[in-house]
Amino acid sequence: MIDQISIPGILYWVYAVFTIILSVRILLDNNHPEVSFAWLMAIIFLPYIGAVLYLMGGINWKKYKIVKQRPEITFQKELGEILIKQKIFMGELSSRIDNDIAKTMILSLQSSNSIITLTNSSEIFFSGDLFFTSFIKNLENASLSIHIEYYIFRDDKIGSKISDILKRKAHEGLSVKILFDGVGCFNKMSRKFKRDLAKAGIETKFFLDPANVFSGRLLNYCNHRKIAVIDGKIAYTGGMNIGDEYIDGGKKFESWRDTHVKLEGESVHMLQSVFLSDWYNSGGEHLQEDSYFPTVLETENNLPMQIVVSGPDSDWFALEKLFFYMIMNSNRVVYIQTPYFIPSHSMLDALETTALCGVEVNLMITGNPDKKIPFWVAETYFESLIEAGVNIYLYKKGFLHSKMLIVDDTVSTVGSCNMDIRSFHLDYEVNAVYYNKDITVKLIKQFKQDLLFCIKIDKTSRKQLSVFKRLRNSIFRIFSPVL
């Protein structure tokens, strides 16, 4: 009897039992129905591969935390009294300011412990050359500390130029720390490049290093944030990584359109806290030096804003809720820029419902995708959105990597978060949220300039899509929650 049992047969029954266990686990996670369904389909129709993918990227980490210390918790610990006072203050203020703005502030305050900072100034960059010129100048003038975390950091021309400055600053005695994402930076820099950084006295860490046997299983959960904090006084965040393509488009594209911001004031302390939490989560020491949080002198600058963070193990998907609320509570017009568009069911409903209410909804995504499958999936949403009245534009001048959401002329957000399920549920993201008309006017002006390089998608163009392409796109859409 034993001789008749083959090894393939044993493996088949082991995997069958394993599949049942995983299926039960998926159901008990009580995730969004479309997400649960996608994972069930993956482990059933992609034997072994689907199971591995689920173990790497499907577990509901809101129940089982990935990192030791989340920025939201850091905010709560370090700013506990301020958070309590702000919640009381916002309750009193909500009756005296625009109700939608007040609710947006309270939402981010409640969902990610993001305090409302007032003493700020901000500069916005819509191209890589302008951003890097400003960034390099600030790096050259740094005198105390430089903290950097990027999803991608290449050892190309601009990456080498920045690393040379960082090495020089480390030799001068500055605290220079760089946090790389293990997946985003994979194969983006040579071993020599990393060794030279270490030899110069620069401390480097990998967020969930894929080469680590313990954290490698979590490589689907990327640190997609882009943060640089200089002397605790100046910070940068937004959509740009470190690489030549952000200046010239690289080898694939004629140009690259992105949005990045420079901040000074109280908001810098928030981004510093995010970096220090991510540093600690990546094996670094727990840092709380006063020099990293210099006193911010009150000035005439009054730019109210919040720094909102989100991740797969956050108590709330704060950025998804922020985007949803901003869209649903718009009164006149919505502007959206995102390179990848794979909305959750609730986000799709928000866009369609808002457009059906008579609000002008404008969605701009890249028309020259760097990744084919996400673009194919995005196409499956176009028909119903257009039917509801949403204006959809494909940006054709190079690659559009900008991540902006602007509502009316009151609230806007710029950051690392794409309008897709991955950014909302799987990646660690950070966005700056502005409550300032001048900022929104600048962002809207740039959006309208970008429209000059777009083609508008209409019903006719959708009908011309072949049956084969429609089927291909729809098949991939089934797996959209796990892309």
C-alpha positions, 0 to 999 in steps of 0.5 A: 500500500505504501509503495503505491503512494507516489511522492507527487500524490503526497505533495498534491494532498499536502498542497490541497490541505494547505490551500484549504487552510489558506482559504480559511485564513483569507476568509477570516481576515474579513478583507474587502470582498474583491480583495478576498476573491482575488486571493482565493482565485490566485491560490486556486488557479495559480498553484504554489505561486498563488500561495507564495504570493499570498504569504508575501503580500496578502496577510491582513497586517492591520491585525498583525503589525509588520513594523515595531513603531508606526509614525502614527504611534510616534505622533501619539507618544511625542505629541499626546497633549498637542493631539488632545488640545487639537481635537478640542480646538478643531471641535470648537473651530469647525463651526467658524470655518468651512465645514468641509475643510474642518472635517478634512482636518479632523479626519486626518487628525483622527485617522493618522494622528496628523496634527495641523501645523500652521507656521510653514512655507512651501515651494513646489517643483514640477520638474526634476532639474528644478527639484535637484538644483534646490535639493543639492544647494540645501545639502551643500549648506547642511551643518548638522544632519541629513536624513534621507529615505527613498524608494529608489536611489540609483548610482547614476549621474545624479545619484553619484553627485548627491552621494559625493556631497553626502560623503563629504558632509559625513567627513565633516562630522554631520549625522548622515543617514540613508534609508533605502527600500529593499525592493525599490533599490534592488539592482539600482546600485552597485555593491561598490556604491554602497561600500563607499557610502559606509566607508565615508561614515554614512549610516545606511539601512534597508527597509524590509531588506529582501536579502534578510530571511526574516523580513524578505517574506514581507517584500511586497510591503514597500516603503514608497515614501520619499523624504529628505530632512536637512538640519531638521529645518528643511524637508522634501517630499513628493513623487520624485526618487533619486535617478536621472530619469526624473531629469531627462526621462531616462532611456524609456521616455522623452521626458518626466513630469512629476511633482515634489515639494520643499517644506520649512516650518513645523511640518518638517518636524512631522517628516523628521518623525516619520523618518526616525520611525522608519529608521528604527523599524529598519534596525536603526537606533531609537533617536530622539535628539533635540537637534533633530527638532529645532525650535520653529520661530513664528513668522508671518507665514501662515500655511496650514497643512498636515503630513498624513501617513499610511501603511498596510498595518495602520489602524486606518488606511488614512490616505484612502479615506482622505482621498475618498472624503475630498472627492465626495465633498467637492463642490465644483471641481476635482483634479487628479494626477496619478501614474497608476489608476486601480481604484478600490470599489469605494473609490470608484463609487466616489468618482462616479457619484461625484461626477453624477452630482454635477461636479467636474471630475478630471482624471489624468494618468500616464499615456506612456506606461512604464508597466503594461499590466496596471495600465491595462487594468486601468482601462477597464474602469474608463467606460463606467467613469466616462458614462458617469461624466468623468473626464479622463486624460492620457498624458502623452509627453513622456511619463507622468509620475505626478501624484496630486489631488486638488478639490475646488480651490481649498484643499490639495495634497501632493505626495507619494501615494498613487490612486491605486489599491497598492498605495492605499493598502500595501505600501507605506506612503506619506502625503502633504495636505494643504489648506491654502488657496495659493497652493491649490491655484499653482497646482491647478495651473500646472494641471491645465498646462499638462492638459496641452499634452494629453488626449481625452478618452471618449466612448468612441475610442473605448468601443474601438478596443478589440475583444481580445484586448478587452478580455485581456484587460478584464482577466488582469482586473480580477487580480487588481487588488493584489497587483 
